[in-house]
Amino acid sequence: MTGTILVADDDGAIRTVLNQALSRAGFDVRCTSNAATLWNWIDQGDGDLVITDVIMPDENAFELLPRVKRRRPDLPVVVISAQNTFMTAIRASERGAYEYLPKPFDLKELINVVGRALSEPRAKPVDRAGDAMEPMPLVGRSAAMQDIYRVLARLMQTDLTVLIHGESGTGKELVARALHDYGKRRKGPFVAINMAAIPKDLIEAELFGYEKGAFTGATSRHSGRFEQAEGGTLFLDEIGDMPMEAQTRLLRVLQEGEYTTVGGRSPIRTNVRIVAATNRDLRQWIGQGLFREDLYFRLNVVPLRLPPLRERKEDIADLARHFFAACESEGLPPKRLDTDAVAALQAHRWSGNVRELENLVRRLAALYPEDVITAAHIEHELDDGPATATPASPAGGMSESLQEAVERHLNDYFAEFGPSLPPPGLYHRIMREVEYPLVSAALAATRGNQIKAAELLGVNRNTLRKKIRDLDVRMMRGVR
């Protein structure tokens, strides 16, 4: 490999390491600590590729990149940064960077990126430098999340179909929304449909719409989700729960780009991007005859696996701060975690993943008056036994958790009273375990407003007051 590489980084150690590694790979290397010198080289036509840090003493690389792309649109730029966030990857992609690598990076990978960039023809990039940036939709600096950010950044300006795999609560819809909100279809609608939440005999009508008189009760024409998402993105959540008949119709849409409404005769052309998600192993379902193999391959153009929270525990503190900030923006008092509280959160198994963490943070923000959340607060709210317990299966849900609780109580009761006696009080014990978090979550969601919480639960206020008293829902000072 040959060529001249321009390196800009205010860290002398980084410059030295890059200079040595790139020189050994056969490149000529020129290094600088500032953006002004880098721009002079680029403006004079020097260099075949640029490697630049984001933060430099005189100018941010994201401010420099649009000028570079206007002056030399075919010059590949590799951005490196210690600001390892989703928005860093997105800004790098939007401003025309060939690749983004978070620090610390693997030198072998960087050499491969440089070689690929110099050998591939590059299309003129899309420059959105003037666009206002939205709040960060994804949070986390772990290696697993960095991989996701980089994949998402590459997918933003494409219409490729994406299949997101991940356990419940890992943020599959957030990723789908990020693909839409920062992609080329962002001006179109984002429409989501959860297959598991719709009766199977209604899914086709919901997806494709229906004509007047198509079936009993169809008194007028109804637009489907495909029509509603025209020009934008359609997110098909829990795709594994789609019945076979609807799978066949969806396959035709992906193959032909058209569909017919239920009861309709004329095909309708469609222009939507499909993003699907599942918490199931679809390959196993294919073997059982529950999912079409040809549809799977049509959907799985770009597979994207979201890691469970137990695989990215280094992100827990950032996520908790993010959720506390969201609570504060909603009017709840500010909170922060002490060191032991962070450790307690990281020791938890998080079978409900990020959604479980968010719910916990909202409870802590709403129910505890202290400014600093301690490990004692965390342990009181979690109270889930040893942290080394086996994580729930990806397909696990509330029913499985309740089943485990019932079996645990049965074992405890039979150990105390013997197998010949019925377990006394089991019903009330189980109901308490269900109702306590339900009441607490409702109060947290309504910021302690008992009237709104009662409406949310579908009970009257007196019933809710009795539940709070009987269940001994603590730390409820200031509720109304």
C-alpha positions as a printed Julia matrix, in Angstrom:
480×3 Matrix{Float64}:
   0.0     0.0    0.0
   1.24    3.47  -0.85
   0.03    7.02  -0.4
   0.43   10.02   1.86
  -1.59   10.09   5.08
  -2.26   13.38   6.87
  -2.69   12.91  10.63
  -4.12   15.6   12.92
  -4.35   15.01  16.67
  -3.38   17.23  19.61
  -2.21   14.17  21.57
   1.51   13.66  20.86
   1.39    9.99  21.87
  -1.4     9.29  19.37
   0.56   11.04  16.6
   3.65    8.98  17.39
   1.76    5.68  17.41
  -0.05    6.45  14.15
   3.15    7.67  12.48
   4.99    4.46  13.35
   2.15    2.1   12.44
   1.34    3.77   9.12
   5.0     4.09   8.16
   5.55    0.39   8.81
   2.56   -0.31   6.55
   4.32    1.55   3.7
   2.65    4.96   3.81
   4.21    8.4    3.88
   2.91   10.18   6.99
   2.66   13.87   7.89
   1.48   14.79  11.38
   0.18   17.97  12.95
  -1.41   18.97  16.25
  -3.86   21.54  14.86
  -6.59   21.98  12.28
  -5.03   25.06  10.65
  -1.96   23.16   9.42
  -4.14   20.25   8.31
  -6.32   22.61   6.27
  -3.28   24.22   4.63
  -2.07   20.79   3.48
  -5.5    19.87   2.16
  -5.97   23.23   0.44
  -2.62   22.81  -1.33
  -3.69   19.39  -2.64
  -1.43   17.35  -0.37
  -2.32   13.94   1.04
  -4.32   10.97  -0.18
  -6.22   10.38   3.08
  -6.82   12.24   6.34
  -6.97   10.86   9.87
  -8.21   13.5   12.29
  -9.3    13.77  15.89
 -12.56   15.61  16.57
 -11.37   17.99  19.27
  -8.33   20.1   18.4
  -7.07   23.36  19.94
  -8.13   25.65  17.1
 -11.1    24.0   15.4
 -13.5    21.09  15.74
 -13.1    18.49  12.99
 -16.85   18.55  12.37
 -16.55   22.23  11.46
 -13.58   21.5    9.21
 -15.07   18.49   7.39
 -17.64   20.41   5.25
 -14.85   22.66   3.93
 -12.72   19.63   3.16
 -15.59   17.98   1.26
 -16.25   21.13  -0.76
 -12.57   21.69  -1.57
 -11.64   18.03  -2.19
 -14.78   15.87  -2.29
 -12.84   12.69  -3.17
 -10.42   12.93  -0.22
 -11.32   10.21   2.32
 -11.37   11.33   5.96
 -11.19    8.95   8.91
 -12.44   10.48  12.16
 -11.07    9.27  15.5
 -12.49   10.41  18.81
 -12.62    9.75  22.53
 -16.17   11.17  22.52
 -17.56    7.72  21.92
 -21.26    8.51  21.55
 -23.93    7.77  18.98
 -24.01   11.39  17.9
 -20.24   11.39  17.25
 -20.69    8.52  14.8
 -23.69   10.21  13.19
 -21.98   13.61  12.85
 -18.94   11.94  11.29
 -21.14   10.14   8.77
 -23.31   13.17   7.99
 -20.31   15.39   7.35
 -18.87   12.93   4.87
 -16.28   11.0    6.89
 -15.28    7.7    5.31
 -15.13    5.99   8.7
 -15.39    6.73  12.41
 -13.19    4.89  14.92
 -13.63    5.38  18.68
 -10.56    5.67  20.88
  -8.87    3.47  21.88
  -8.86    1.87  18.44
  -7.18   -1.25  17.11
  -4.2    -0.35  14.91
  -4.73   -3.34  12.65
  -8.31   -2.27  12.05
  -7.21    1.29  11.3
  -4.66    0.08   8.73
  -7.38   -2.02   7.09
  -9.71    1.01   6.97
  -6.98    3.14   5.38
  -6.24    0.49   2.77
  -9.92    0.07   1.95
 -10.48    3.82   1.69
  -7.6     4.28  -0.73
  -8.69    1.41  -2.95
 -12.45    2.07  -3.15
 -14.09    4.7   -5.36
 -15.98    7.2   -3.24
 -19.31    8.81  -4.1
 -19.84   12.41  -3.16
 -21.12   12.45   0.44
 -24.28   14.03   1.74
 -23.51   17.14   3.81
 -25.98   17.96   6.55
 -23.63   20.14   8.58
 -26.21   22.91   8.83
 -28.96   20.71  10.24
 -29.95   21.17  13.88
 -28.98   18.13  15.9
 -31.6    16.43  18.06
 -31.03   15.11  21.58
 -29.02   11.91  21.71
 -31.39    8.96  21.09
 -28.98    6.2   22.15
 -26.75    6.18  25.22
 -23.64    4.15  25.97
 -19.88    4.17  25.44
 -19.22    0.43  25.69
 -17.47   -1.43  22.88
 -20.74   -3.2   22.03
 -22.56    0.11  21.56
 -19.69    1.58  19.55
 -20.09   -1.24  17.04
 -23.82   -0.46  16.79
 -23.19    3.27  16.31
 -20.8     2.62  13.44
 -23.21    0.25  11.7
 -26.08    2.72  12.1
 -23.96    5.55  10.73
 -23.3     3.5    7.58
 -27.0     2.69   7.17
 -28.39    6.22   7.54
 -28.27    7.16   3.88
 -29.47    3.79   2.58
 -32.86    2.1    2.22
 -31.55   -1.34   3.15
 -33.95   -3.52   5.13
 -32.75   -4.07   8.69
 -33.65   -6.89  11.07
 -32.96   -6.0   14.7
 -32.43   -8.88  17.11
 -32.55   -8.33  20.86
 -34.19   -9.26  24.12
 -37.23   -7.36  25.32
 -36.29   -3.97  26.72
 -33.01   -3.55  24.83
 -34.27   -0.58  22.8
 -35.13   -2.04  19.41
 -37.68    0.67  18.61
 -35.21    3.39  19.65
 -32.71    2.03  17.12
 -35.41    1.88  14.44
 -36.35    5.49  15.18
 -32.72    6.56  15.03
 -32.38    4.95  11.6
 -35.39    6.98  10.48
 -34.77   10.29  12.26
 -31.16   10.59  11.07
 -31.62    8.94   7.66
 -32.68   10.25   4.27
 -36.36    9.44   5.02
 -36.46   11.62   8.14
 -38.98   14.02   6.52
 -41.42   11.16   6.01
 -43.54    9.42   8.67
 -42.29    6.81  11.1
 -44.99    4.2   11.69
 -44.63    1.34  14.17
 -46.77   -1.76  14.57
 -46.32   -4.5   17.18
 -47.39   -7.86  15.8
 -47.77   -9.36  19.27
 -50.28   -6.66  20.29
 -52.76   -7.21  17.45
 -55.13  -10.18  17.06
 -53.73  -12.43  14.33
 -56.88  -12.25  12.22
 -56.6    -8.44  12.08
 -52.91   -8.08  11.22
 -53.41   -8.1    7.43
 -56.1    -5.42   7.67
 -53.89   -3.32   9.96
 -50.87   -3.62   7.67
 -52.46   -3.29   4.25
 -55.78   -1.58   4.99
 -59.2    -2.73   3.81
 -62.02   -1.68   1.54
 -65.61   -0.95   2.54
 -67.51   -4.22   2.81
 -64.35   -6.39   2.87
 -65.66   -8.12   6.0
 -68.35   -7.72   8.64
 -67.9    -4.38  10.33
 -65.92   -2.8    7.48
 -68.32    0.11   7.01
 -65.75    2.36   5.3
 -62.34    2.22   3.7
 -59.45    2.04   6.19
 -55.83    2.92   5.4
 -53.2     0.44   6.54
 -49.78    1.02   8.07
 -48.07    0.75   4.7
 -50.17    3.61   3.35
 -49.6     5.64   6.52
 -45.82    5.13   6.26
 -45.58    6.08   2.58
 -42.3     7.88   1.93
 -41.01    7.03   5.4
 -40.19    4.03   7.58
 -42.39    1.15   8.7
 -41.2    -0.58  11.88
 -42.5    -4.15  12.25
 -41.91   -5.06  15.88
 -42.08   -8.69  17.08
 -42.08   -9.87  13.48
 -41.96  -13.49  14.68
 -45.58  -13.2   15.82
 -46.84  -12.48  12.3
 -49.17  -15.25  11.05
 -48.18  -17.19   7.94
 -50.85  -15.63   5.7
 -49.6   -12.13   6.49
 -46.01  -13.3    6.0
 -46.88  -14.3    2.45
 -48.38  -10.87   1.7
 -45.38   -9.1    3.26
 -43.0   -11.18   1.14
 -44.78   -9.94  -2.0
 -44.34   -6.34  -0.84
 -40.62   -6.86  -0.36
 -40.26   -8.65  -3.7
 -42.54   -6.57  -5.92
 -42.86   -3.27  -4.07
 -46.67   -3.43  -4.14
 -49.64   -4.74  -2.15
 -53.41   -4.95  -2.27
 -55.78   -3.94   0.48
 -58.03   -6.56   2.08
 -60.99   -6.76  -0.27
 -59.18   -4.71  -2.91
 -58.32   -5.72  -6.47
 -55.83   -3.15  -7.76
 -52.2    -3.38  -6.63
 -50.82   -0.32  -4.86
 -47.17    0.7   -5.29
 -45.4     1.43  -2.04
 -42.3     3.39  -1.13
 -41.35    2.6    2.46
 -38.25    1.41   4.27
 -38.81   -1.73   6.32
 -37.15   -2.16   9.7
 -38.18   -5.3   11.56
 -37.38   -6.52  15.07
 -37.66   -9.73  17.02
 -36.71  -11.19  20.38
 -37.0   -14.73  19.0
 -34.63  -17.02  17.14
 -36.31  -16.9   13.73
 -34.05  -19.62  12.34
 -35.42  -21.99  14.96
 -38.96  -20.93  14.03
 -38.19  -21.61  10.38
 -37.24  -25.17  11.33
 -40.57  -25.54  13.14
 -42.52  -24.26  10.14
 -43.61  -21.08  11.95
 -41.74  -18.55   9.83
 -41.06  -18.4    6.11
 -37.41  -18.88   5.21
 -37.68  -16.72   2.08
 -39.19  -13.87   4.13
 -36.41  -14.21   6.7
 -33.75  -13.69   4.04
 -35.66  -10.71   2.62
 -35.81   -9.09   6.05
 -32.32  -10.06   7.2
 -30.47   -7.94   4.63
 -28.65   -6.16   7.46
 -28.84   -8.04  10.78
 -28.28   -5.91  13.86
 -27.99   -7.49  17.31
 -28.66   -5.31  20.35
 -26.76   -6.57  23.4
 -28.64   -7.16  26.67
 -27.77   -4.77  29.46
 -25.83   -7.48  31.32
 -23.34   -7.43  28.41
 -22.8    -3.67  28.61
 -22.79   -2.93  32.33
 -20.22   -0.18  31.86
 -23.07    1.84  30.27
 -25.36    1.6   33.31
 -24.11    4.77  35.02
 -24.5     6.83  31.81
 -27.97    5.4   31.22
 -29.06    6.14  34.79
 -27.84    9.74  34.53
 -29.68   10.07  31.23
 -32.94    8.85  32.76
 -32.53   11.02  35.87
 -32.05   14.04  33.56
 -35.24   13.09  31.71
 -37.12   12.91  35.02
 -35.75   16.32  36.02
 -36.94   17.8   32.72
 -40.41   16.5   33.59
 -40.42   18.41  36.88
 -39.02   15.85  39.31
 -36.18   16.9   41.66
 -32.59   16.26  40.52
 -30.91   13.07  41.7
 -27.46   11.56  41.47
 -25.95    8.16  42.28
 -23.1     7.59  44.71
 -20.32    5.11  43.9
 -21.87    2.24  45.86
 -25.22    2.79  44.12
 -23.57    2.44  40.71
 -21.9    -0.77  41.88
 -25.26   -2.09  43.1
 -26.83   -1.35  39.73
 -24.0    -3.08  37.91
 -24.39   -6.16  40.11
 -28.05   -6.58  39.17
 -28.96   -9.15  36.47
 -31.33   -6.81  34.51
 -33.58   -9.42  32.98
 -35.77   -6.51  31.77
 -32.74   -4.74  30.26
 -32.74   -0.96  29.67
 -36.51   -0.7   30.1
 -36.2    -2.18  33.61
 -33.42    0.3   34.45
 -35.5     3.23  33.2
 -38.48    2.16  35.3
 -36.26    1.83  38.37
 -34.77    5.3   37.86
 -38.24    6.8   37.51
 -39.32    5.17  40.77
 -36.21    6.45  42.53
 -36.75    9.97  41.18
 -40.41   10.06  42.19
 -40.47    8.22  45.51
 -37.25    9.17  47.32
 -36.71   12.68  48.72
 -32.92   12.36  49.06
 -30.71   14.14  46.51
 -28.18   11.31  46.51
 -29.32    7.77  45.72
 -27.36    5.16  47.69
 -26.85    1.43  47.44
 -29.44    0.98  50.19
 -32.08    2.67  48.03
 -31.14    0.46  45.07
 -31.19   -2.74  47.11
 -34.56   -1.84  48.66
 -36.13   -1.31  45.23
 -34.53   -4.31  43.55
 -34.57   -6.84  46.4
 -34.08   -9.65  43.95
 -31.71  -12.03  45.68
 -28.16  -12.87  44.59
 -26.88  -10.94  41.59
 -25.54  -14.16  40.09
 -29.0   -15.54  39.41
 -29.54  -16.98  35.95
 -30.78  -14.31  33.53
 -34.21  -14.68  32.07
 -34.45  -16.2   28.62
 -34.79  -13.77  25.69
 -38.4   -14.83  25.2
 -39.2   -14.46  28.89
 -41.88  -12.04  29.99
 -44.13  -11.19  32.9
 -45.86  -14.58  32.88
 -42.53  -16.39  33.2
 -41.43  -14.11  36.04
 -44.7   -14.74  37.87
 -44.34  -18.47  37.3
 -40.86  -18.36  38.83
 -42.19  -16.41  41.83
 -45.02  -18.89  42.39
 -42.65  -21.85  42.23
 -40.25  -20.15  44.62
 -42.97  -19.53  47.18
 -44.31  -23.07  46.81
 -40.86  -24.48  47.48
 -40.45  -22.25  50.54
 -43.87  -23.16  51.94
 -43.5   -26.89  51.39
 -40.05  -26.8   52.99
 -41.61  -25.18  56.08
 -44.95  -26.99  56.35
 -44.3   -30.29  54.55
 -45.76  -31.68  51.3
 -48.97  -32.86  52.92
 -50.14  -29.36  53.83
 -51.46  -26.78  51.4
 -49.35  -23.62  51.28
 -51.24  -21.07  53.44
 -51.55  -17.5   52.22
 -49.88  -18.1   48.86
 -52.5   -16.1   46.94
 -51.99  -12.98  49.05
 -48.2   -13.3   48.92
 -48.19  -13.5   45.14
 -50.73  -10.69  44.77
 -48.57   -8.46  46.94
 -45.56   -9.1   44.7
 -47.64   -8.14  41.66
 -49.47   -5.15  43.12
 -46.58   -3.48  44.97
 -44.47   -2.71  41.86
 -47.63   -1.95  39.86
 -48.8     0.69  42.35
 -45.27    2.07  42.74
 -44.8     2.32  38.97
 -48.17    4.06  38.51
 -47.33    6.62  41.18
 -43.88    7.17  39.66
 -45.34    7.64  36.19
 -47.8    10.25  37.48
 -45.24   11.96  39.75
 -47.1    10.91  42.87
 -50.5    12.2   41.79
 -52.95    9.67  43.27
 -55.88   10.84  41.15
 -53.96   10.32  37.9
 -52.45    7.08  39.18
 -55.9     5.74  40.0
 -57.09    6.65  36.49
 -54.04    4.97  35.0
 -54.72    1.77  36.94
 -58.46    1.87  36.33
 -59.41    1.94  40.02
 -61.0     4.62  42.16
 -58.89    6.81  44.43
 -60.1     5.2   47.67
 -59.07    1.78  46.38
 -55.63    3.14  45.51
 -55.25    4.74  48.95
 -56.12    1.39  50.57
 -53.58   -0.39  48.37
 -50.86    2.11  49.32
 -51.66    1.55  52.99
 -52.09   -2.23  52.85
 -49.01   -2.79  50.68
 -46.97   -0.37  52.77
 -45.76    1.52  49.69
 -43.01    3.51  51.34
 -41.3     6.84  50.62
 -44.55    8.41  49.48
 -44.08   11.76  51.18
 -45.57   14.61  49.22
 -48.04   12.61  47.14
 -51.46   14.09  46.66
